[in-house]
Every structure is written in structure tokens, then in C-alpha cells.
Amino acid sequence: MSTLLSDLESSPASGDGDFVQNILNEMNGAPSQPPAVGGNQGVISSPNPNTIAPHTMDSAPVTSHMIGNSHPTPADFTQMMNTHQPVAAPQGNGAMGGAAYAPQQPAYVPPPPQKRSWLLRTADEFRVAFFVAILFFFFSLPVVNFLFAHYIPSMVKSTGELTWIGVLVKCLMAGIAFWLLQRVVVPLLSF
């Protein structure tokens, strides 16, 4: 049985204790008294959703991690990970409950580097020099000095030249730009 809001609103103030008692009885599963006003038209009182039904666990053994009829051994996992290599025969004495591990794979040895021609080595050296020349040209432009004077006026003398701190900041910015070009931009473009 459920108590409707309309029953609570239409009842006199003196009957509130009865409605509270009916609500408490419903929550505890005890039979409730019929409402004083109205009725329970259209209200389903059974089964009570607040009751707890006893649940029993499945008595069968857990089989979610079984292969066939046995639990996997470390050798099974090794075989699964390295399907191209045969697994060693079981040598277990029963203490560990399984087979021995598969033989270790030799560590990956990269092939020896190919000897590069003198032309490729020279091109790499010129590439670095080319980046430095471009950065020197860019940071020597008057526009860069103008930006320094506009955004950091304390780095520029009254004659328009950079102070020695301004020159250090400009060199630091050129170094960061060189690092970004060599370590970030070039590898991204080489794909």
C-alpha cells in the first residue's frame, strides 16, 4: 500500500500522526491501516520494492579463467604471447603446479648502421648550418628590434640599440627557435 500526496493534502491536521504511522508501517513491511480519506485506487501494493529477497550464490566452481578443464600455467601465457616459438615441455615438480617457462628470447639487436656516403653526411652538416643562417637572418631583421622596443622597452636604449640584456634575450630566443626547428619541426616533416 502506498500513501498518495493527495491523501496527505486533503486530510485534517490532526490526522497527520496516522499517516506518518501508515508510512512507517509500509516501510517496515507491516500491514497498514486503510487511509482515512480517499482510497488506493490504481496503486499496486505488492510486491513491496523495499523488501530484500534472499539471494543465493552459484555453487559451481569459477571457470572464467580456465583453458579446457585446467587453469592456465605460466607456460600457457608464454606460448600465447610467443606463438612462433615452441613452449618447453613441462618439467614442474608439482610445487609450482605447472610447466617451466619457455626459453628466453634473445634480446633485440638492431642491425649495424649502414655506411652513409660522404654526400649524405655533408648534406646533414649543411642542413644544420642552413638552419642557423636562417635564424640569424630572421633575428637580425629590424622588425624584431621594433617588437623588442614595443613589448619590452627596458631592453632598448634611447638610441634604438638593444642593451646587453636585450641581446642575451634575443640570443636565448634564437636558441629556443633552433631547438624547436631541429627537434620538433624537422622530425614532424620527415614522416
N, C-alpha and C positions, 0 to 999 in steps of 0.2 A: 504494500500500500504506500502511496506517495501523497504528500501533502501539497496541495496546489497553492500558488500565490494568491489566487482569488479567494481561497478559503481563509487565508490569513488576513486579507484586507477587509472582508465583509464581516468578520466576527467582532463581537464587542471586546473592549479592552480587558474585561475581567476574565475572558476565556483564553488568554494567551498562555497561561500555565498549562492548560490541557493540550494545546497544540505543540508546545515545547516537549511535553511528555510523550505525545504521539511520535514526534520526530525522533526523540531519543530511543523510544521503543523500536521504531523502524530500523534505526541504525544498529541496534543490538540484536535484531532478528526476532524480537518478541512480538506476539500479535498485538496490533494496535486497536485502539478504540475507534469506532466509526466517527467521522468528522461531524462536528456539531452543525455546520452549515454546508449546504451543497452535497456533493457526493463524489464518488470516484468513477465517474463516467469516463470511459476511454483510457483509464490508467491501468497498466499492467503491473501487478504487484509481485508476480512470480516469474521467473526466478529472481531472487534478490541479487543485484550485481555487486553488493558489498560483502557478500559471504565469500569465504575462502574454501574451495573444494580441495580435498586431499589429492595430491599428485604423487604418483609413484614413478620412480626412475626405472629405466630399462635395465633388466638384469643381465642382458647379453654382454659379453666382453667387448671392449673397444676394438674396432677393426679398421679405423680410418687410416692408420699408417702401416698397413700390412701389405706385403707383396706375396700374393698367393696365400699360403697358410702360415707364413712366418714373418717375423718382424725383420726389417732391413738391417744389414750389418754395415760396418764402415766400408767393406769391400764392395757392397752393392752401390753405395753412393759414389765410390771412386769409379766403378765401371760405368755408372750413368754419366758422370762428368767427362770421362775419357773413353768414349765408346770405341775409338780407334785402337786402343791398347787392350790386350787381354788382361784379365784380372788374375792375380796369383791364386793358386789352389789354396783351399782352406788349410791352415796349419794351426788353428787355435787349439789350445789345450782345454778349452771349456771354461776357463776362468773369465775370459772376456766375452764369451758367448758368441763368437763369430770368427770370421776369417781374418787373415792378416791383411794389411793394407797392400794395395797394388804397388809395384816398384815405382820409385820416384822418376819423374820425367827429368831429363837433363835440362838445365837452365837455358833459356833462350840466349843464343849468342848471335848478335847481329852480324851480317856479312861484312867483310872488310870494306872500307870505303874505296870507291872507285878513284883511281888517279885521274885528277882533272887536268885538262890541258892548260897550258900557260895562258891561252887566250881567255878562258873562263875565269882563272884566278885574277888576271889583270882587269877583266870587266867588273868583278866584285870590288876590287880596290878602287876603281874609278867611280863606282856607284856611291861609295861612302864619301869620296871627295866631292862628287856632284851634289849630294845632299847638303854638305857643309857649305858649298859655294852658293846654293840657292838660299839657305838660311841666312848667310852673311849678307847677301844682296837684299833679302826681304827686311831684315832688321836694320839695314843701313838707310833705308828709304826715309825721306823727310816726314812722311806721313806718320811713321812710328814715333818720331820725336815729337810731332804735333800732338799725338794721342797721349804721350807721356806728359806734355805740358798741360793738356786739358784735364786729364784724370788724376795725375799725381804732380801738381805744380811744385811741390817741395823738391822734386828730383831734377828740376831745371833751373839753371842760373838765369839772371836777368838778361844776359846776352843771347839766350836761346840754346846754349850748350847744356848738355847733361852734366850733372855733378858726378863725382866718382861713385857715389851710391847709386845714382841712376844708371851709370854704365854697368855696375855689378848686377843690378836688377835686370837690365837688358840682356846681359850675358847669361844669366840664370834662365831667363825666358827662352833664349835661343837653345840652351842645353836641353831644356824640357821638350821643346819642339823637335829637336834632333832625336831624342829618345823615343818620342811618340811616333815619329816617322819611321825610325828603324825597327822598333819592337812591336808596334801596333799596326800601322798602316801598311807597311810592306808585306808582313805575313798575311794580312787580310786580302791583299791584292794578288798574292801568289797562288791562291786556290783556284 
